[in-house]
């Protein structure tokens, strides 16, 4: 019985040591996967810059007042006299109308919308009306896009 157990353990050990393991392609993929999982520090300035750049790019492609065609964002057109029910957007619209009335600069800008979203706001003309584009981005997607 003792010999059978020793033979079994020795066979198990030899089979385990003789396993082919990973080939070169699999090792390379594993190494690349580890490289892609490294942690990078991302600053607020980088997040704002990337969101602003993406916002301008998306702005150029918008064709409908409530565009949800792109993944990870939502675009909403609000003309000047429209009533907004979202408190944050209403505050931005009020500031825009005040600036417009007093002939102040109306640059596009980025704001934190909630804990996981960023809001790109740009005054524009759309369908022969003046108003604001609100483009909502998923903050995680923005952070993931920064290298």
C-alpha positions as CSV (number, residue, x, y, z in Angstrom):
1,X,0.0,0.0,0.0
2,X,2.9,2.3,0.9
3,X,4.4,1.7,-2.6
4,X,1.1,2.4,-4.3
5,X,0.8,5.8,-2.5
6,X,4.4,6.7,-3.3
7,X,4.0,5.7,-7.0
8,X,0.8,7.8,-7.2
9,X,2.4,10.9,-5.6
10,X,5.5,10.5,-7.9
11,X,3.3,10.2,-11.0
12,X,1.2,13.2,-10.0
13,X,4.4,15.2,-9.5
14,X,5.8,14.2,-12.8
15,X,2.6,15.0,-14.7
16,X,2.3,18.3,-12.9
17,X,5.9,19.3,-13.8
18,X,5.5,18.2,-17.4
19,X,2.6,20.5,-18.1
20,X,3.3,22.6,-21.2
21,X,2.3,25.9,-19.4
22,X,1.8,29.1,-21.4
23,X,3.1,29.5,-24.9
24,X,4.9,32.7,-26.0
25,X,1.7,34.3,-27.4
26,X,-0.1,33.7,-24.1
27,X,2.8,35.1,-22.1
28,X,2.9,38.2,-24.3
29,X,-0.9,38.7,-23.9
30,X,-0.6,38.3,-20.1
31,X,2.3,40.8,-20.0
32,X,0.3,43.4,-22.1
33,X,-2.7,42.9,-19.9
34,X,-0.6,43.8,-16.8
35,X,0.7,46.9,-18.6
36,X,-2.9,48.0,-19.4
37,X,-3.9,47.6,-15.8
38,X,-1.4,50.0,-14.3
39,X,-2.7,52.9,-12.3
40,X,-2.1,56.4,-13.5
41,X,-2.8,59.6,-11.6
42,X,-5.3,61.7,-13.5
43,X,-5.7,65.4,-12.5
44,X,-8.8,67.4,-12.6
45,X,-7.2,69.7,-15.2
46,X,-6.6,66.7,-17.5
47,X,-10.3,65.6,-17.0
48,X,-11.5,69.1,-17.8
49,X,-9.3,69.4,-20.8
50,X,-10.3,66.1,-22.3
51,X,-14.0,66.7,-21.6
52,X,-13.8,70.1,-23.3
53,X,-12.0,68.7,-26.3
54,X,-14.5,65.8,-26.6
55,X,-17.4,68.3,-26.1
56,X,-16.2,70.5,-29.0
57,X,-15.9,67.4,-31.2
58,X,-19.4,66.1,-30.3
59,X,-20.8,69.6,-30.7
60,X,-19.7,69.7,-34.3
61,X,-21.6,66.4,-35.0
62,X,-25.0,67.2,-33.3
63,X,-28.0,67.1,-35.5
64,X,-31.0,66.7,-33.2
65,X,-32.2,68.5,-30.1
66,X,-32.0,65.4,-27.9
67,X,-29.2,63.3,-29.2
68,X,-28.4,60.0,-27.5
69,X,-26.8,58.2,-30.4
70,X,-23.2,58.2,-29.0
71,X,-22.2,55.9,-26.3
72,X,-21.3,57.4,-22.9
73,X,-22.9,60.7,-23.4
74,X,-26.2,62.6,-23.9
75,X,-26.7,65.9,-25.7
76,X,-29.6,68.2,-25.0
77,X,-30.5,71.5,-26.8
78,X,-32.3,74.1,-24.7
79,X,-33.3,77.4,-26.4
80,X,-33.3,80.6,-24.4
81,X,-37.0,80.8,-23.4
82,X,-37.3,77.1,-22.5
83,X,-38.0,76.2,-18.9
84,X,-35.5,73.7,-17.5
85,X,-36.6,71.5,-14.6
86,X,-33.1,70.3,-13.7
87,X,-31.8,72.6,-11.0
88,X,-28.1,72.5,-12.1
89,X,-29.0,73.1,-15.7
90,X,-31.5,75.9,-14.8
91,X,-28.7,77.7,-12.8
92,X,-26.4,77.5,-15.8
93,X,-29.1,78.8,-18.1
94,X,-29.8,81.7,-15.7
95,X,-26.1,82.6,-15.7
96,X,-26.0,82.3,-19.5
97,X,-29.1,84.6,-19.9
98,X,-27.6,87.1,-17.4
99,X,-24.3,87.1,-19.3
100,X,-26.1,87.5,-22.7
101,X,-28.2,90.4,-21.4
102,X,-25.2,92.2,-20.0
103,X,-23.1,91.5,-23.2
104,X,-20.5,89.4,-21.3
105,X,-18.4,86.6,-22.7
106,X,-20.2,83.3,-23.2
107,X,-17.4,80.7,-23.5
108,X,-18.1,77.0,-23.5
109,X,-17.2,75.3,-20.2
110,X,-17.2,72.1,-18.3
111,X,-18.9,71.5,-14.9
112,X,-19.2,68.5,-12.6
113,X,-22.8,67.5,-13.0
114,X,-23.0,64.8,-10.3
115,X,-20.6,62.3,-8.8
116,X,-20.2,60.3,-12.0
117,X,-21.0,62.8,-14.8
118,X,-19.5,65.9,-16.5
119,X,-21.4,68.5,-18.3
120,X,-20.0,70.4,-21.3
121,X,-22.1,73.5,-21.9
122,X,-21.8,75.6,-25.1
123,X,-24.0,78.6,-26.3
124,X,-25.0,78.2,-29.9
125,X,-27.5,78.8,-32.6
126,X,-29.6,75.8,-33.5
127,X,-32.7,75.6,-35.7
128,X,-32.7,79.4,-36.0
129,X,-32.8,79.9,-32.2
130,X,-30.3,80.9,-29.6
131,X,-29.6,78.6,-26.6
132,X,-27.4,76.2,-24.9
133,X,-26.1,72.7,-25.7
134,X,-25.8,70.5,-22.7
135,X,-23.6,67.5,-23.4
136,X,-23.4,65.0,-20.6
137,X,-20.3,62.7,-20.4
138,X,-19.7,59.7,-18.2
139,X,-16.8,60.7,-16.0
140,X,-15.4,57.1,-15.9
141,X,-15.2,57.0,-19.7
142,X,-13.4,60.3,-19.8
143,X,-10.9,59.1,-17.2
144,X,-10.4,55.8,-19.0
145,X,-9.6,57.7,-22.2
146,X,-6.7,59.6,-20.5
147,X,-3.3,57.8,-20.8
